[in-house]
Amino acid sequence: MTEPKRPRVLALANQKGGVGKTTTAINLGTALAAIKERVLIVDLDPQGNASTGLGIERKNRARSTYDVLMGEAKLADIVLETAVPRLHIAPSTMDLSGLELEVAKERDRSYRLRNAILSLPDASSPEGFDYVLVDCPPSLNLLTINAMAAADSILVPLQCEFFALEGLSQLLRTVEQVKANLNSKLTIHGVVLTMYDARNNLSDQVVADVKQFMGAKVYETIIPRNVRVSEAPSYGKPVLLYDFKCSGSQAYLKLASEVVQRERNLAA
């Protein structure tokens, strides 16, 4: 018998808010879909911004990742299509914010997302996915722990700002704890620098510092600060649909190619 082909699971994590995590989840997912990968975004943030940014209105989220993590629905049953071909989303609702209290005493509380992803159709089947991108909340809570326990790798969006490295150190410590206790195969896929402003000397200093600290783990692609990227979510669209030619869209396409290339190098 052939081994089942599993999707590659990447968790987008950073406990700091406002670093471009959800923006990266939406636009990296769109860019991967544009290069013919089948992508599922799992919205694990109670704020549900990834769902909103892909045009999924709150009234259309009858079932969400909350139902999946509570064991009341299968992940495949809550998946919705988006306006982007080959890109789907498992939406979230505010109910997720109470999950930690509700499952605190359950023995499998850290593995609920992993078990849900394992129940997805085989990646080689027509309804399967090549990539699952998990958009984590901006905190190192049980939801983020679930994402890390389920993931093959962590993708870290990092804003080009003064305290960037401070937050990164804390995140790396959490990754090591998860690796030691919950998911021994977990790796850092890469660090993507976001909101880069070429007019600002600080941005260049942050890029240099992060590259010195993380070395080859830092993606070559840097996401620029771009008005079109900021505007797109209010229209319920990824920036690649909103303005394909802008610098932000082109950067996310380059990032998608880089992610796929790293995946191929890992598989080689």
C-alpha positions in Angstrom: 0.0 0.0 0.0 1.2 3.5 -0.8 1.6 6.0 2.1 -1.2 8.5 2.3 0.0 11.9 0.9 -0.4 14.5 3.6 -0.6 18.3 3.0 2.3 20.3 4.3 1.1 22.2 7.3 2.7 25.6 8.0 1.7 27.6 11.1 2.0 31.4 10.8 2.9 32.5 14.3 4.1 35.5 16.2 2.7 36.5 19.6 3.0 40.2 18.7 0.0 41.7 16.9 0.2 43.9 13.9 3.2 42.2 12.3 1.4 41.2 9.1 0.6 37.6 10.1 -3.0 37.4 8.8 -2.0 39.5 5.7 0.7 37.0 5.0 -1.6 34.0 5.5 -4.2 35.5 3.0 -1.7 36.6 0.4 0.8 33.8 0.6 -2.2 31.4 0.3 -3.5 33.3 -2.7 0.0 33.3 -4.3 0.4 29.6 -3.7 -3.0 29.0 -5.3 -1.9 31.2 -8.3 1.0 28.8 -8.9 -1.4 25.9 -9.0 -1.1 24.7 -5.4 -4.3 23.7 -3.6 -4.4 25.6 -0.3 -6.5 25.6 2.9 -6.2 28.5 5.3 -7.3 27.5 8.8 -8.4 30.6 10.7 -7.4 30.0 14.3 -7.7 33.6 15.5 -11.0 34.5 17.3 -11.0 37.9 15.5 -11.5 36.0 12.3 -9.6 38.6 10.2 -8.4 36.0 7.7 -12.0 34.9 7.0 -13.1 38.6 6.6 -10.1 39.4 4.4 -11.1 36.6 2.0 -14.7 37.9 1.8 -16.4 35.4 4.2 -19.1 37.4 6.0 -19.8 36.6 9.6 -23.4 35.6 8.9 -22.0 32.9 6.5 -19.9 31.2 9.2 -22.5 28.7 10.4 -19.8 26.4 11.6 -16.2 27.3 12.3 -12.9 26.1 13.6 -14.4 26.3 17.1 -16.8 23.5 16.2 -13.9 21.4 14.8 -11.8 21.9 18.0 -14.7 21.1 20.2 -15.2 17.8 18.2 -18.6 18.8 16.9 -17.7 19.0 13.2 -15.0 17.6 10.9 -12.6 20.0 9.3 -13.6 19.1 5.8 -17.3 19.9 6.6 -16.6 23.6 7.5 -14.3 24.4 4.6 -15.6 27.2 2.4 -14.5 28.2 -1.1 -13.1 31.7 -1.7 -13.1 33.9 -4.8 -9.6 32.6 -5.5 -9.5 29.3 -7.4 -7.8 26.5 -5.4 -7.9 28.5 -2.2 -10.3 27.5 0.6 -10.7 28.6 4.2 -11.9 27.1 7.4 -13.4 30.2 9.0 -13.3 31.3 12.7 -15.8 33.0 15.0 -15.5 34.7 18.4 -16.5 31.4 20.1 -12.8 30.4 19.8 -11.8 32.8 22.5 -13.5 30.6 25.1 -12.0 27.3 23.9 -9.1 27.2 26.3 -11.4 27.2 29.3 -13.7 24.6 27.8 -11.1 22.0 27.0 -8.5 22.8 29.7 -9.0 19.5 31.5 -9.1 17.3 28.3 -6.1 15.1 27.8 -6.0 15.7 24.0 -6.4 19.5 24.3 -3.1 20.3 22.5 -3.7 17.8 19.6 -7.2 18.7 18.5 -6.1 20.6 15.4 -3.6 17.9 14.4 -6.3 15.2 14.6 -8.6 17.4 12.6 -6.0 17.9 9.8 -5.3 14.2 9.8 -8.9 13.6 8.9 -8.7 15.7 5.7 -8.9 13.9 2.4 -5.6 12.5 1.0 -3.6 15.2 -0.7 -3.5 13.1 -3.9 -7.3 13.0 -4.1 -9.2 15.7 -6.0 -10.6 17.3 -2.8 -7.3 17.2 -1.0 -4.9 20.1 -0.3 -1.2 20.6 -1.0 -0.7 23.2 1.8 -2.6 24.0 5.0 -1.7 27.5 6.4 -2.8 28.0 10.0 -3.3 31.7 10.9 -2.6 31.8 14.7 -3.8 34.4 17.2 -1.4 37.1 18.4 -0.6 35.3 21.6 1.1 32.0 22.7 -2.1 30.4 24.0 -3.7 27.0 23.6 -4.8 27.8 20.0 -1.2 28.6 19.0 0.0 25.5 20.8 -2.5 23.5 18.8 -1.2 25.0 15.6 2.4 24.2 16.5 1.5 20.6 17.5 -0.2 20.1 14.1 2.4 21.9 11.9 5.4 20.6 10.0 7.0 24.0 10.2 6.5 27.5 11.5 6.6 30.6 9.3 7.3 33.7 11.3 6.2 37.1 9.9 8.3 39.8 11.5 7.7 43.5 11.2 10.8 45.7 10.5 10.6 47.6 13.8 12.7 48.2 16.8 11.6 45.4 19.1 11.4 42.7 16.4 14.1 40.5 17.8 12.8 40.6 21.3 9.5 39.0 20.3 11.3 36.5 18.0 13.4 35.1 21.0 10.2 34.5 23.0 8.6 32.7 20.0 11.6 30.5 19.4 11.6 29.4 23.1 8.0 28.4 22.7 8.8 26.4 19.5 11.6 24.6 21.4 9.1 23.7 24.2 6.6 22.4 21.7 9.3 20.4 20.0 10.4 18.9 23.2 7.0 18.0 24.5 4.4 17.8 21.7 5.9 17.7 18.2 9.5 16.5 17.8 9.5 17.1 14.0 8.6 20.8 14.3 11.0 23.2 12.4 11.2 26.9 11.6 10.4 27.1 7.9 11.5 30.7 7.7 11.2 34.3 8.9 9.5 36.7 6.5 10.3 40.4 7.1 7.2 42.5 6.6 6.3 46.2 6.4 9.8 47.2 5.1 10.1 50.9 4.4 13.1 51.7 2.2 13.0 55.3 3.4 13.6 54.3 7.0 17.2 53.5 8.1 15.7 51.4 11.0 14.2 48.9 8.5 17.6 48.2 7.0 19.1 47.8 10.5 16.3 45.3 11.5 16.9 43.3 8.3 20.6 43.1 9.1 20.0 42.2 12.7 17.5 39.4 11.9 19.7 37.9 9.2 22.6 37.9 11.6 20.4 36.2 14.3 18.6 33.7 12.0 20.9 33.3 9.1 19.6 31.3 6.1 16.2 30.9 7.8 15.3 34.5 6.7 13.5 34.5 3.3 15.2 36.5 0.6 11.8 38.0 -0.2 11.0 41.1 1.9 7.4 42.4 2.0 7.3 46.2 1.5 5.1 48.6 3.4 2.4 49.1 0.7 -0.9 51.0 0.7 -2.6 48.5 -1.6 -1.8 45.7 0.8 -3.4 47.6 3.7 -6.5 48.6 1.6 -7.3 45.1 0.2 -8.9 43.5 3.3 -11.5 46.2 3.6 -12.8 45.0 0.2 -12.7 41.3 1.3 -9.9 40.6 -1.2 -6.3 39.4 -1.1 -4.1 42.1 -2.6 -3.3 39.9 -5.6 -7.0 40.2 -6.6 -7.2 43.9 -5.5 -4.1 45.1 -7.4 -2.1 42.4 -9.0 0.7 44.7 -10.2 1.5 46.5 -6.9 4.8 45.8 -5.2 3.0 44.0 -2.3 1.4 41.5 -4.7 4.6 40.8 -6.6 6.5 40.3 -3.2 3.9 37.7 -2.1 4.3 35.8 -5.4 8.1 35.7 -4.9 7.6 34.5 -1.4 5.3 31.7 -2.5 7.9 30.6 -5.0 10.5 30.7 -2.3 8.3 28.6 0.1 7.7 26.0 -2.6 11.4 25.9 -3.4 12.3 25.3 0.3 9.7 22.5 0.4 11.3 20.9 -2.7 14.8 21.1 -1.1 13.4 19.5 2.1 11.8 16.6 0.1 15.0 16.1 -2.1 
